[in-house]
Amino acid sequence: MATAKKPAAKKAASAKKPAAAAQKTPNAGFAKPMNPSAELAAIIGDEAMPRYEVTKRIWAYIKEKGLQDSKDKRNINADEKLLPVFGGKEQVTMFEMTKLVNQHLSD
């Protein structure tokens, strides 16, 4: 007894995805260039850049200066440049840092 085979054309057509669905566009708000305040510009530079680039540069600065707390890596110790960005706090958490840094960015 012979088994019926499904047409190959249907399989191939259903496997194809539209080209537009394969490409993702970045979130416009996330990639929008933001201007840093004077305090933040002392750390990351004064040119406008997206939030993700601001975060990358701040973390590079923190790691370069060894400002992560040795006992609890979630905490960041402020130096003289970060103190004004952190609102005068000597130490903040990573999550609090993001909130404080966003206050130093404008359109």
Long-range contacts (C-beta under 8 A, 24 or more apart in sequence): 32-107, 34-105, 34-106, 34-107, 35-105, 35-106, 35-107, 36-104, 36-105, 37-104, 37-105, 37-106, 39-81, 39-84, 39-85, 39-104, 40-85, 40-101, 40-104, 40-105, 42-81, 43-81, 43-82, 43-85, 51-102, 51-105, 54-101, 54-105, 55-98, 55-101, 58-97, 58-101
